[in-house]
C-alpha cells in the first residue's frame, strides 16, 4: 500500500499514466470516437490539410491521406494497434525473460551459464535487423509483429532481472525460507519475486514504449501488421511520399508515437524511482 | 597549558518533516594537548555527530544550531570553509570506523599516503617517500617498502587500519578524532590497534577524541570521559572515576547490563524499551532518561537536570544523584541450573569442509575451512563457539543447518545421520534445527509483515493453515519474545535493531526448533538491548526448552550465557570444556589471546594486553 501511495504521489507516474490512459481509452473506444471508418477511401478529397487551415474540410478534422482516408480516424485506430502490440508483446517478453532470469539467478551453476550464454548470443544480433528478418520469415500480421518483438526483447528482461535475483538471493531471508522448509518454488515466488517485482514492473513499462517504436518501424518498412489494419508507422510511410504536398500527414502519427513513448518512459522512470527501496531510504532518512 | 580544543555549548539540530529538532544539546568540554577524551554512548546518542560537527561533515538536513568549537582559540564553526579545510587533515586528523571503505580500492597505499602528505604540504617527492616509509614502520607494519605498492584489498582490515592511523598521524596533527576505530576488527586485533593509537598519541603528544560505545574500554585509555545519552552529556569525569563511581543512573544501568560484570547467576539489568527517537525527544520537557530511569520521579519529567559536581572534575546531570547507587538487578532463578545430565541432542563427528578453487592455469588449490571437528550438544544446553573471523565458525553453522554439504564427517541428531540429501534427512533437519542469522536487516524480508515472518514455518509443507490459527500463533510468539502483539502488522524496517532480532528469534522458535544455531546474534547491538536479548534467551529456554550453538567473539557474553565453550582456530577446534574452567585456565594460546583481549571488569586490575606495549 505504501508503494502504491508513493507511486501516486510521484509527478512522473501521474503524467505518464495520464498519457497512457488517454491513448488506451482511444484504443478501447476507437469505433465510438473515430468520425469515420479508417479504411474508407474518398478519392475526391485526397491530401487535405487539417480543418482549421485554408482548404480544410470540417468533415476531416485532421485532413486526409493520399487515398482520401480520414487522418484522425486512422490515428485513433492506430492507437489500437500500437497498444495491443505494446501490452501483449511486453508481457510476453517479460514472461519468458523473467522466468529464465529467476531460474538462472536462483539456481546458478550450469543452468545459469547456459542461459547466460544464450542471452549473450541472442543480444549480439542487431535488434531491428533481427526483427526484420523474423518478419520476413513469419509474414505480416498483428500476431507476427508481437511474436517478433517477444523473441527479440526477452533478453532485455533476462539480463537485467538475473543480476537483481543474484542480489536478492544473497539476502539471509532467502536462506531462512529454505531452512524453515520452503520448497524452491515457494522460496522463489514468496521471497525472491516480491523483491524483484518493482524492477519487473518498471521494465515492462519501458518495454511497452520500445514495442511501440519497433511496431512503427516494422509497419514503416511494410513488414508490420498488414495493410488492412491502420498503424502509425504505415501512416508515416504513406505520408513520406507526399511530404512536399502535405506535411501534416507526417506530423500527426509522429506526434502520436512521441507522446505514447514519452508516456511509457515517464511512467517507467517514475515507477523505478517510486519502487526502488534504495532511493526511498536515501530520500527519507 | 592552554587547551587545544574547547567546545562551548555546541548544539546540533536536524530538520525532520519541516521542523527543526535538536540532536545535540549544549555540549561543552575542553581538551588539553596530549590528553584523551572519550565520547561514550549507545547508538543514537549523538557521539559521532560531535566528531562530524568538528569537521562540518554533518549529514544532509543536520546543521550546527549554536555554540562554538574553538581550536587553538579559532572558532571552527564561524571559520571560512577554505581555512577550515586547510586545518582538516593537517592539524586535525580523523581515523575512520571501517578501514576498508575509507581507502580507495583503485589506488595503492603509497599513492594515497603521498596525496595526504602533499595536502599537508610536506616537501619534495623523495622526502615524502621517506616519510611514508617511516610512518608505516612507526605503526609496526612489516616491509613498508613493499606495502606502498599494494592495494587496500590485499591487506587485512587490521593492516588497513594501521595504514590509516599512520596517515592520520603523519602530519603531526594537534588533534585526532577516532570514531569507533576498532569496532570493525577482530577482538584480538582490537587491543593491538588501541595500543598503537595510544602509543602514537603519547609519542607525538596529540590530543585525541575517542568515540566508542564501550564504556569499559574507554575507562581504560581515556583521561576524561563524557557519557552521552540522547544528545546530552549525562556524566563527565576522569576515566577511572566514571567507571568505578558511576554517578548517573544511566551509567549505573549500563554497568548492570554488562555481562562482564554479572557473575554468579545475577540477571542482567533490564533497561526498558530503548533510547527515544529525535521526534520524541523534541516533545520531552524533562530529563531525557526519565522514561527508562528506575529512579524516576515526577520532578524528572518536568525539569531538565544540569551537570552537578559529584567529585573532583566529575559531574553528572541528575536530580536524584544520591539514589543512583541503590539501583540493583534482580537475582535470576535457575540460570545456572543447566548442567544436569541431559541426553545428547546433536553429535558431530569428524566434520570437514574443503573448498576447491580453480587455479589460474594449472590444477586447482584446496582450502580447508573446517577440519575434522568433533563436538556434541545436549538438550537444553547452550554451547559457545568462539574464534576469529575466518576461523570457520560460520562454516560450521552453515554445515549444521544444511546450507552447505560437508566434505566428510557426520552430523547426528538423536543418533540419526543428517548428512546425505534424502527427503527424510531434510525433513528431520528442518524439524530439529533453525538458524538465527547475524544481521536481522538481511534475515527479515522487508516486504513481509511481522506476523507473516514469525509464522513463516506454517507456510511450508502442504497442510493448509487457517488465518485464525496464524493470528493466534503470532500473538503467542510475539508475547513469548517480549514484544507487543500490536507490532504484528508492521514491517521489519519499522522496528528497532533489538526488536528485529527478537522477530528473528521468534521465527526460529515458530518452527519449534530444538536447536538454535545463532551466528553472532547480539554483536552490533547496544549493551542495554543485548542485555534484554540475553535474558530473553534464558527465559525462553526455561519455558520452552531448546539447545543453542552460540557463535560469538565476545567472551563476556559467552561467559554469561553458555555452559560450555568451543574455541576454533584455523578450522579446528583447539580447546573445549566448561566455560568457567576454560576461562580460568586456558590451555591453547589462542584462547589465552582471546581472553586477554577483554578488559578486566575490575578497574583496579591491570589490563596486561594494553599495558605491555
HADDOCK unambig.tbl for C-alpha pairs under 7 A between the chains (distance, minus, plus):
assign (segid A and resid 171 and name CA) (segid B and resid 442 and name CA) 5.26 0.50 0.50
assign (segid A and resid 171 and name CA) (segid B and resid 443 and name CA) 6.56 0.50 0.50
assign (segid A and resid 172 and name CA) (segid B and resid 442 and name CA) 5.27 0.50 0.50
assign (segid A and resid 172 and name CA) (segid B and resid 443 and name CA) 4.34 0.50 0.50
assign (segid A and resid 173 and name CA) (segid B and resid 442 and name CA) 6.28 0.50 0.50
assign (segid A and resid 173 and name CA) (segid B and resid 443 and name CA) 4.16 0.50 0.50
assign (segid A and resid 173 and name CA) (segid B and resid 444 and name CA) 5.33 0.50 0.50
assign (segid A and resid 173 and name CA) (segid B and resid 445 and name CA) 5.73 0.50 0.50
assign (segid A and resid 176 and name CA) (segid B and resid 443 and name CA) 6.97 0.50 0.50
assign (segid A and resid 179 and name CA) (segid B and resid 430 and name CA) 6.21 0.50 0.50
assign (segid A and resid 179 and name CA) (segid B and resid 434 and name CA) 6.75 0.50 0.50
assign (segid A and resid 180 and name CA) (segid B and resid 430 and name CA) 6.04 0.50 0.50
assign (segid A and resid 180 and name CA) (segid B and resid 457 and name CA) 5.56 0.50 0.50
assign (segid A and resid 180 and name CA) (segid B and resid 511 and name CA) 6.77 0.50 0.50
assign (segid A and resid 181 and name CA) (segid B and resid 430 and name CA) 6.09 0.50 0.50
assign (segid A and resid 181 and name CA) (segid B and resid 460 and name CA) 5.43 0.50 0.50
assign (segid A and resid 182 and name CA) (segid B and resid 460 and name CA) 4.97 0.50 0.50
